[in-house]
Each structure stands twice: as structure tokens, then as C-alpha cells.
Amino acid sequence: MYYFIINPASRSGYGYKIWKKIEKRLEPEGVEYQAFLTERPGQASEYAKALTEKCAEPRVIVVIGGDGTMNEVLDGINFSDFITLGYIPAGTGSDLARSLKLKRSPVRSLRRILNPRYYRQIDYGVITYGDDVLRHRRFIVSSGIGLDAAVCHRLLYSRLKPFFNRLHMRRMPYILTGLFQYFSAKPVKGYILLDGIKRVEFNYIYFISVQLHPCEGGGFRFAPKADCSDGNLDVCIVSHASKREVLSILIRAFFKCRHNRGIRTYRCREVQIHTERPMAVHVDGESCQYQSDVDLRCIERRVRIIV
């Protein structure tokens, strides 16, 4: 039995078009399935929770959408040995698909899921934040604070993505929004605490990206050596007195340079981040508003996914 969770609004309606193509393939082949189409933010998480709560039989949950949809599903799942994930990318950024080398063709993706040959056990992360009430949120690609999160936050309410998606220029909104946020960004003092032991202070933090996969933000390679199955977080800090150098760092990450000399990277299982003033925070491109203290940790090899 296959359970499809579909975000029809992903990539300006592309998710719905992909689902109709998939549906036409399922019925003639006699595949037993149920489909759940989301109508509002958070509903994918509710579907995932309902499908996996007290689950005592093998279930394959197939996500059709972007990294944000996969994030919602991950956040709602009750993990057990019975749950396997499949992913048919239909989003704008597709950093998870890029890392796992998943094909973007819906037909080939469906064939891979219906006739699986390879599985991977991959990590996910958990971010904890909030002053009066602590909140927890899972992430599967990355979480960040500062400039990268401000870009994500602004894109959630921007009309640029639908416009450029229709023109098949999926990365352009990230570039334009990133430039706007870059020019308005102001650095802040802060520190990170790695595994509760090593404290590192910075005076000019523009952003800190905590990654399980090499790329975020639609292909910006901030953590080229990140391994999603090693049980570690790659903590990438961009802190520089020269704002011009920060732009150079972003350009090198955009063009996927293997050695980005402006990024300081640390590897750990858990990190605490403190900034002197609240900054934007994101999980897999979804906004967590503005925070000054966040804790992040890695949960090792808990997600079983068809690749």
C-alpha cells in the first residue's frame, strides 16, 4: 500500500501537474494507493502523523512537493521500522533531491519507488527555540539563522517565485531576494557552543547555516563535505568585517566552488547558537520567525528513504 502526500501548490501548481501524471500511471498498473492533497500549511504534517501513529504494518509514504513539504511530513512522522519514505521532487529549490541524486522526471521517480533497489538511512535534525514556551522542529536539509533565513522568510511572502516559475527561471527569485537581503543585512556579535564543550565567538555574523546536506537555498553549496548519514551537523559560519567579502562568499557558494575560503565550518552532533539580537531563523526554508537563541542536534540514520 502506497500513501501519497501531495502539495499541489508547490512550484506554482507544478506539484498538482506531477500528481496527475503519476495518477495516470498508477491506475492502469493496479497499484493500491491512497492520496492526500494538502490545502494549507501544516496539513502534510497532520497527514503524516495520522498515517504513522501506532503503525504496525509496512507503509511507504511518498511525498510529492518541495523541501518544505518533505519538512512538514518529517515533522509529523512517528518513526518506526515499518515506515519508508519515497520522494518525487516538485519544488523550486530541491536541495534534498540534489543531494540524494534523485531524478526530477516524475515517471522515472515513480518507477524507482514502485520497484525499489536501493534504500538509505539518513539523518535528520531537530531545532529547539523559544523564550517562554520551547518549540521543537525537525529538519531534513538545513536550518539557519541570519541572512539565509531572512531570504527564506521573505520568499514565503514574495510574488517573485510564482512569476519566475512560470518563466522556468526557478533560481532567479533566490538570487534577487538574496541580493536585496544582502544589501540590507547588518552583522551581529554572537557565539556557538559545539557539543557543549567548545565555544567560539564571532563579531560580524551575517548568517550561520547548520546543514545535513551540501546545499541549501536552491543550490548554494555552503557545506560541500556534508554527509547526511554520518550522524553529524556541518555548522557553517559567515562572519567577516568586509561586507564585500560576504558577497564573494555567496557567489562562490552559488557556483559550487569546492573550497570557499570565507566560510568557517565545524562538525558536531549538537550546537547552541546565540546572537546579541534576534535574527531570522528557518528550517528547510520554512520560517521560524526571529530568535536569538537556538539549539540544534542531529538524530542519526533514522529516516529510511528509497533512492
Secondary structure, 3 states (H helix, E strand, C coil): CEEEEECCCHHHHHHHHHHHHHHHHHCCCCCCEEEEECCCCCHHHHHHHHHHCCCCCCEEEEEEECHHHHHHHHHHCCCCCCEEEEEEECCCCCHHHHHHCCCCCHHHHHHHHHCCCCEEEEEEEEEEECCCCCEEEEECCEEEEEHHHHHHHHHHCCCHHHHHHHCCCCCHHHHHHHHHHHHHCCCEEEEEEECCCEEEEEEEEEEEEEECCCEECCCEECCCCCCCCCCCEEEEEEECCCHHHHHHHHHHHHCCCCCCCCCEEEEECEEEEEEEEEEEEEECCEEEEEEEEEEEEEEEEEEEEEC
